[in-house]
Amino acid sequence: MTGGHDLRYRSRLHAFSELTDADRMAIDALLDQRQRVIAPRRDVVAEGEVPRFVHVVLDGWACRYRQLSDGRRQLLSLLLPGDLIDPYPQAVARSDHAVGTITTMTVAEVAPDALAALGRESATIARALWWNNHVAMGTQREWIASLGLRSARERIALLFCEVYFRLRTSGRCMGRACEFPLTQADLAEATGLTPVHVNRMVQELRRDGLIAWGGRTLTILDLDALCGVASFTPAYLHLDRAVSAG
């Protein structure tokens, strides 16, 4: 896997097909102004916190989550390299959920006013920001549909497919292999299953020759079949507006 600044797209915005080189350079200038490294399993934004920055994930993985008073936690979405975390923080007084790291993560902390000014100066960047929001909302809707409609096997397969396609958009895949640092407990919290049930479904997908998952690497052995299991189509990721990362 490629890493750091060698990536073709440092943020998802860079992948928006209508951007000019000047647009991408302007985005890069914002990303370089202020960066922070956050340890694994720490909050980037706590629930109830007043958001101060637009965070852009340069490296590492995080998640949105809600946690009940008894400790039960539901992952609401995954935040992967290149993702923007809440590009309009000035629109809310306090965060209604938490954002926490899964791995060590490097984020660019962008002043909301600076990003808003960039959108006013470039209509294309403004459209890229709206595209980013459509992808985030589409992903959220698919997760809700998955919890309501898909079986345990289908939910796990969908998550594998989604991560692969999202990472491929930002140039983070090598062939059919990609980084996958989630634990089975993380998968359980994302899919509304128990860790034991997740383990059983992962073993089934392995036995069927659809995936190989070892350490922090996921390899899709039969992409068409895995997409078929999940009833996955990438339309909700709006990849038709993205430059192909190969």
C-alpha positions in Angstrom: 0.0 0.0 0.0 1.1 3.5 -0.7 1.3 5.9 2.2 1.6 9.5 3.3 2.2 12.2 0.8 3.0 9.7 -2.0 -0.7 9.1 -2.4 -2.4 10.3 -5.6 -5.2 11.9 -3.6 -4.5 13.3 -0.2 -8.2 14.0 0.4 -11.4 12.8 -1.2 -11.9 16.3 -2.6 -8.8 15.7 -4.8 -10.6 12.9 -6.6 -13.5 15.1 -7.7 -13.2 14.9 -11.5 -14.0 18.5 -12.3 -11.2 20.0 -10.2 -8.4 21.9 -11.9 -4.7 21.6 -11.0 -5.1 25.1 -9.4 -8.0 23.8 -7.3 -6.0 20.9 -6.0 -3.0 23.1 -5.2 -5.3 25.4 -3.2 -6.7 22.5 -1.3 -3.2 21.2 -0.6 -2.2 24.6 0.8 -4.9 24.3 3.4 -4.0 20.8 4.3 -0.4 21.8 4.9 -1.1 24.6 7.4 -1.9 22.6 10.5 -1.5 18.9 11.1 -1.9 16.7 14.1 -1.1 13.0 14.9 -3.6 11.3 17.2 -3.0 8.0 19.0 -5.3 4.9 18.4 -8.6 4.6 20.3 -8.8 8.3 21.1 -11.5 10.8 20.4 -10.9 13.4 17.7 -14.2 15.1 18.5 -16.1 14.1 21.6 -19.9 14.0 21.7 -21.2 17.4 22.9 -17.9 19.2 22.0 -18.0 22.5 20.1 -16.3 21.7 16.8 -13.4 24.0 15.9 -11.9 22.5 12.8 -12.7 20.7 9.6 -10.6 17.5 10.0 -9.2 15.9 6.9 -7.8 12.3 7.4 -4.4 12.2 5.8 -3.5 8.8 7.2 -5.1 6.2 9.5 -8.6 5.2 10.2 -11.4 6.5 12.5 -15.1 6.1 13.0 -18.2 8.1 14.0 -19.9 6.4 16.9 -22.6 6.7 19.6 -22.1 5.2 23.0 -24.8 4.5 25.5 -24.4 5.1 29.3 -24.0 1.4 29.8 -21.0 1.3 27.4 -22.7 -0.2 24.4 -21.4 1.4 21.2 -22.6 1.6 17.6 -20.3 2.6 14.8 -22.1 5.0 12.5 -19.6 5.2 9.7 -15.9 4.6 9.0 -13.6 7.5 8.2 -10.8 6.4 5.9 -7.7 8.1 4.5 -8.8 11.1 2.4 -12.1 11.6 4.2 -13.3 15.0 5.4 -14.9 15.0 8.9 -17.8 17.4 9.0 -16.9 20.1 6.5 -19.4 22.6 7.9 -18.8 22.6 11.7 -19.9 26.2 12.0 -23.5 25.0 11.3 -23.9 23.2 14.6 -23.4 24.4 18.2 -22.2 21.0 19.5 -21.4 17.6 18.0 -24.2 15.1 18.4 -21.9 12.1 18.1 -18.2 11.3 18.7 -15.4 10.7 16.2 -12.7 8.3 17.5 -9.5 6.9 16.0 -9.1 3.3 15.2 -5.4 3.4 14.3 -2.8 6.1 14.7 -4.2 8.9 12.6 -2.7 12.1 11.0 -5.3 14.8 10.4 -5.1 18.2 8.8 -7.0 20.7 10.9 -8.5 23.3 8.6 -10.2 26.5 9.8 -13.9 26.4 8.7 -13.8 30.0 7.5 -10.8 29.2 5.3 -12.5 26.2 3.7 -15.7 28.2 3.2 -13.7 31.0 1.5 -12.1 28.5 -0.8 -15.6 27.3 -1.8 -16.7 30.8 -2.6 -13.6 31.5 -4.7 -14.0 28.3 -6.7 -17.4 27.0 -7.8 -15.7 23.6 -8.6 -14.4 23.2 -5.1 -17.8 24.1 -3.8 -19.3 21.3 -5.9 -16.6 19.0 -4.6 -17.6 19.8 -1.0 -21.3 19.0 -1.9 -20.2 15.8 -3.6 -18.3 14.8 -0.5 -21.5 15.4 1.6 -23.5 13.3 -0.9 -21.1 10.4 -0.5 -21.2 10.6 3.3 -25.0 10.7 3.4 -25.3 8.0 0.8 -23.0 5.8 2.9 -25.0 6.5 6.0 -28.2 5.5 4.3 -26.7 2.3 3.0 -25.6 1.3 6.5 -29.1 2.0 7.8 -30.6 -0.2 5.0 -28.0 -2.9 5.8 -29.0 -3.0 9.5 -32.7 -3.2 8.5 -32.6 -5.5 5.5 -29.3 -7.5 5.2 -28.4 -10.8 6.9 -25.3 -11.0 9.0 -23.3 -12.5 6.1 -24.6 -9.8 3.7 -23.7 -7.0 6.2 -20.1 -8.2 6.5 -19.7 -8.6 2.8 -21.1 -5.1 2.2 -18.6 -3.6 4.6 -15.7 -5.3 2.8 -16.9 -4.2 -0.6 -17.5 -0.6 0.5 -14.1 -0.2 2.2 -12.4 -1.6 -0.9 -14.1 0.7 -3.3 -13.6 3.8 -1.1 -9.9 3.1 -0.7 -9.5 2.5 -4.4 -11.0 5.9 -5.1 -8.2 7.5 -3.0 -5.4 5.4 -4.6 -5.0 3.2 -1.5 -5.3 -0.3 -3.0 -2.7 -2.6 -4.5 -4.7 -4.7 -7.0 -7.4 -6.4 -5.0 -5.7 -5.8 -1.6 -6.2 -3.0 0.8 -5.4 -2.0 4.4 -8.0 -3.3 6.9 -7.1 -2.6 10.5 -10.5 -3.3 12.1 -10.9 -5.9 14.7 -13.8 -8.3 14.8 -15.1 -6.3 17.7 -15.1 -3.2 15.5 -16.9 -5.1 12.8 -19.5 -6.2 15.4 -20.1 -2.6 16.4 -20.4 -1.5 12.8 -22.9 -4.3 11.8 -25.0 -4.7 14.9 -23.8 -8.2 15.4 -21.9 -10.0 18.2 -18.1 -10.7 17.8 -18.9 -14.4 17.8 -21.4 -14.0 14.9 -18.9 -11.8 13.0 -16.2 -14.5 13.4 -18.6 -17.1 12.0 -19.5 -15.0 8.9 -15.9 -14.1 8.2 -14.9 -17.7 8.3 -17.7 -18.5 5.9 -16.5 -15.9 3.4 -13.0 -17.2 3.7 -14.1 -20.8 3.1 -16.1 -19.8 0.1 -12.9 -18.3 -1.5 -14.2 -14.7 -1.5 -11.7 -13.0 0.8 -8.4 -13.4 2.6 -8.0 -11.3 5.7 -4.8 -11.5 7.7 -3.2 -9.0 10.0 -4.1 -5.6 8.7 -4.6 -6.6 5.0 -7.9 -7.5 3.3 -7.7 -9.2 -0.1 -10.8 -9.6 -2.3 -10.4 -12.9 -4.0 -13.6 -12.8 -6.0 -15.0 -9.2 -6.2 -18.0 -10.0 -8.3 -19.1 -12.9 -6.1 -18.6 -10.8 -2.9 -20.6 -7.9 -4.4 -23.3 -10.4 -5.2 -23.4 -11.7 -1.7 -23.8 -8.2 -0.3 -26.2 -7.0 -3.1 -23.6 -4.2 -3.3 -23.6 -1.6 -6.1 -21.3 1.3 -5.7 -23.9 3.9 -6.8 -24.2 5.4 -3.3 -20.5 6.2 -3.4 -21.1 8.5 -6.4 -17.9 7.3 -8.1 -19.1 8.6 -11.4 -17.9 12.0 -10.2 -14.4 10.7 -9.3 -11.2 10.4 -11.2 -10.3 6.7 -11.5 -7.4 5.8 -9.3 -6.8 2.6 -11.2 
